[in-house]
Amino acid sequence: MAVPRDRAIRPLVQELVHAARRRAGGVYEPSVATWSSLLPLGIGVLATCLVASSNYVLNEMLDAPFDRLHPTKRNRPAAEGLVHFGWGYAQWIVMMLIGVAIASTISRGFLFSAIGLWLMGCLYNIPPIRTKDLPYVDVLSESINNPLRFCLGWYIVTATILPPASLLVAYWMLGAYFMALKRFSEHRQINDSAVAASYRRSFLYYSQESLLSSAVFYAVTSMLFFGAFIMRYRMELILAFPMVALLMSIYFGLSFRHESSVQNPEKLYREPWLMSFLVLTILAFVILLFVDVPWISAVFVKSHP
């Protein structure tokens, strides 16, 4: 008799939680808090940084002609013609090869995730496919890097357990929400449809209204699947949901600012309210992953007569 999928996966997720606790030296099992326990994490971070950086090198070079039409990105070195493209393409390939070679030493799942991350960077940037030029596909194809990066972290902890699909979709749609707001902020700041379309071809089909509408869709979908994950695997996380919703609301408000950090996520650290609340939200998640709250199930799970 076949075992239902949720019953088969639940103990695996519980096993992963225990494994994560053992790796979080000092939190669950202090005896493993040694320098040697940090080696897999360090190797994984190095491989991920190399593969992601390879994608960023390609993005900077292929976007240079379009960045020259952007009010702020035109000051980037590649847009100003300060980058030697021959050496740039060599760097793109070499960083990928080294990153993938390192990834192969961790696990098969980590290796496939790293290759997938690199391939999505190619599809996003390289003609004739160049998904960043296609409306809505640009957002979805870029934000799928979120679950891929999640898998990279996951497969550092375990090589045999598959991550829950509900969590992957939730993380994908959350990334799409952030990316849609980035597109909205860019479109709003340029405030000229012709100029916007010359800078980014997908803007030919977007409007501020359609971008905001899509952001709402991504947000709702993300929270739907996040709720599905919570109900099946870790009910305590429902207590952190209001913090996630407020964090998304703060980010939404930032997208309306001129020269918003939403357009350049690497500058988000300059937003004290956002960063402070992000730290609190992460802290809440960590606590609720390790602390059981027995009354949660009694309140939110339907009792059987």
Secondary structure in CASP SS format (residue, H / E / C, confidence):
PFRMAT SS
TARGET T0000
AUTHOR 0000-0000-0000
METHOD secondary structure of the structure
MODEL  1
M C 1.00
A C 1.00
V C 1.00
P C 1.00
R H 1.00
D H 1.00
R H 1.00
A H 1.00
I H 1.00
R H 1.00
P H 1.00
L H 1.00
V H 1.00
Q H 1.00
E H 1.00
L H 1.00
V H 1.00
H H 1.00
A H 1.00
A H 1.00
R H 1.00
R H 1.00
R H 1.00
A C 1.00
G C 1.00
G C 1.00
V C 1.00
Y C 1.00
E C 1.00
P H 1.00
S H 1.00
V H 1.00
A C 1.00
T C 1.00
W H 1.00
S H 1.00
S H 1.00
L H 1.00
L H 1.00
P H 1.00
L H 1.00
G H 1.00
I H 1.00
G H 1.00
V H 1.00
L H 1.00
A H 1.00
T H 1.00
C H 1.00
L H 1.00
V H 1.00
A H 1.00
S H 1.00
S H 1.00
N H 1.00
Y H 1.00
V H 1.00
L H 1.00
N H 1.00
E H 1.00
M H 1.00
L H 1.00
D H 1.00
A H 1.00
P H 1.00
F H 1.00
D H 1.00
R C 1.00
L C 1.00
H C 1.00
P C 1.00
T C 1.00
K H 1.00
R H 1.00
N H 1.00
R C 1.00
P C 1.00
A C 1.00
A C 1.00
E C 1.00
G C 1.00
L C 1.00
V C 1.00
H C 1.00
F H 1.00
G H 1.00
W H 1.00
G H 1.00
Y H 1.00
A H 1.00
Q H 1.00
W H 1.00
I H 1.00
V H 1.00
M H 1.00
M H 1.00
L H 1.00
I H 1.00
G H 1.00
V H 1.00
A H 1.00
I H 1.00
A H 1.00
S C 1.00
T C 1.00
I C 1.00
S C 1.00
R H 1.00
G H 1.00
F H 1.00
L H 1.00
F H 1.00
S H 1.00
A H 1.00
I H 1.00
G H 1.00
L H 1.00
W H 1.00
L H 1.00
M H 1.00
G H 1.00
C H 1.00
L H 1.00
Y H 1.00
N H 1.00
I C 1.00
P C 1.00
P C 1.00
I C 1.00
R C 1.00
T H 1.00
K H 1.00
D H 1.00
L C 1.00
P C 1.00
Y C 1.00
V H 1.00
D H 1.00
V H 1.00
L H 1.00
S H 1.00
E H 1.00
S H 1.00
I C 1.00
N H 1.00
N H 1.00
P H 1.00
L H 1.00
R H 1.00
F H 1.00
C H 1.00
L H 1.00
G H 1.00
W H 1.00
Y H 1.00
I H 1.00
V H 1.00
T C 1.00
A C 1.00
T C 1.00
I C 1.00
L C 1.00
P C 1.00
P C 1.00
A H 1.00
S H 1.00
L H 1.00
L H 1.00
V H 1.00
A H 1.00
Y H 1.00
W H 1.00
M H 1.00
L H 1.00
G H 1.00
A H 1.00
Y H 1.00
F H 1.00
M H 1.00
A H 1.00
L H 1.00
K H 1.00
R H 1.00
F H 1.00
S H 1.00
E H 1.00
H H 1.00
R H 1.00
Q H 1.00
I H 1.00
N C 1.00
D C 1.00
S H 1.00
A H 1.00
V H 1.00
A H 1.00
A H 1.00
S H 1.00
Y H 1.00
R C 1.00
R H 1.00
S H 1.00
F H 1.00
L H 1.00
Y C 1.00
Y C 1.00
S C 1.00
Q H 1.00
E H 1.00
S H 1.00
L H 1.00
L H 1.00
S H 1.00
S H 1.00
A H 1.00
V H 1.00
F H 1.00
Y H 1.00
A H 1.00
V H 1.00
T H 1.00
S H 1.00
M H 1.00
L H 1.00
F H 1.00
F H 1.00
G H 1.00
A H 1.00
F H 1.00
I H 1.00
M H 1.00
R H 1.00
Y H 1.00
R C 1.00
M H 1.00
E H 1.00
L H 1.00
I H 1.00
L H 1.00
A H 1.00
F H 1.00
P H 1.00
M H 1.00
V H 1.00
A H 1.00
L H 1.00
L H 1.00
M H 1.00
S H 1.00
I H 1.00
Y H 1.00
F H 1.00
G H 1.00
L H 1.00
S C 1.00
F C 1.00
R C 1.00
H C 1.00
E C 1.00
S C 1.00
S H 1.00
V H 1.00
Q H 1.00
N C 1.00
P H 1.00
E H 1.00
K H 1.00
L H 1.00
Y H 1.00
R H 1.00
E C 1.00
P H 1.00
W H 1.00
L H 1.00
M H 1.00
S H 1.00
F H 1.00
L H 1.00
V H 1.00
L H 1.00
T H 1.00
I H 1.00
L H 1.00
A H 1.00
F H 1.00
V H 1.00
I H 1.00
L H 1.00
L H 1.00
F H 1.00
V C 1.00
D C 1.00
V C 1.00
P C 1.00
W H 1.00
I H 1.00
S H 1.00
A H 1.00
V H 1.00
F H 1.00
V C 1.00
K C 1.00
S C 1.00
H C 1.00
P C 1.00
END
